Amino acid sequence: MKVTQAELLIPLRMSLTVSPLFMLFISGVVAQDGFKNLREKDQSKYYFTIITDQTGGKYQGEGGVDLSVTDLQVEVPERVIAGDKVTLTFKTTCRLTVRPTVTWYRNGHQIKLESNITDQLHLQSVSSDNKDRYRCAVLGLRSPEVTLNVRYGPKSVSVSISSTGEIVEGSSVTLTCSSDANPPVQNYTWFKGTSLIAKTETYTMKKISSVDSGEYKCRSRNEHGEKLSEALTLNVLYPPKNVRVLSNRTADGSSMNLTCSSDANPPVQTYTWFKEGGSSPVGSGHSYRALQSGSYYCVAQNEHGSQKSAAVTVKGKADNRIVTQTKKKIKT
């Protein structure tokens, strides 16, 4: 009988446990073309089979052989916190008769060990920035690379703003709290000055107003700590408001000094004075000296708009006074 092909040469009738440590022997005994680079996926039951040149001349052994493949592994702690001392351990399920000499690598470069005990690698005070890759090797065979999942509290906490230009009253503004943490941040807290205003990752002011100007901070927190951001200052721009006229009679009683007061950001650029009943301005500037009886008002203006004050009446003797009447806003 002529044998034309040997698909697998496993002349054994027992269960085998095979490690890459003995790959050389497996390669020589098991097959000529299928097991030169054993992997865990090669685990299976194998049978000895021969094929002859006769009709129906195919024979398969009974029982078969169970092939189990194990790899070298680096065991890392399940929980690593920044600042911890960490020990990496060489592991294999293969039964070794002697304690092997293990070589360790970091990012592909061999690590020089100070101890004669090589089946462990000791790392001192690991950093939250540790992104190194570790592996071990025995007899020229290398384990898969592993990385450390270092846990740490929030850092690099900052506040960003949705608007890239000037912030004008009435616009929508969103503040976002960003940070680096592992596990991710679980709680956010927003402060304006010292007052707590929100507990979300973002804080939105849909129609921002002048009262929203100020310093904003956010605090990020996870199970390993918390950190407060630097302050972000919002400077809300708005047209003149609360425009009013202050009046004060001169010492000789011959006239009235009028002063236009307002709140604006940026500050008022022009003040214009009018006398009721007339169509043309009677003066300009922050103050105006009224020599004639009548009702006077001012208009304050900056680049975002203008507002008209209530009128103050000048006649006869007058006391120092602040005139507060309904204001009418002039749209620009």
DAURPE-V272816 format. One record per helix or strand of 2 or more residues. SS is the DSSP state (a for helix, b for strand). FROM is the first residue (numbers start at 0). TO is the last residue. If there is no record, write none. Layout:
((SS,FROM,TO) (SS,FROM,TO))
This chain:
((b,2,5) (b,15,18) (a,19,28) (a,39,41) (b,43,45) (b,48,51) (b,57,59) (b,64,69) (b,72,74) (b,79,80) (b,85,90) (b,102,105) (b,108,109) (b,119,122) (b,132,137) (b,140,141) (b,145,146) (b,149,160) (b,166,167) (b,172,181) (b,186,191) (b,194,197) (b,201,204) (a,209,211) (b,213,221) (b,224,227) (b,231,233) (b,235,248) (b,255,264) (b,269,274) (b,282,283) (b,286,289) (b,293,301) (b,304,307) (b,311,313) (b,320,322))
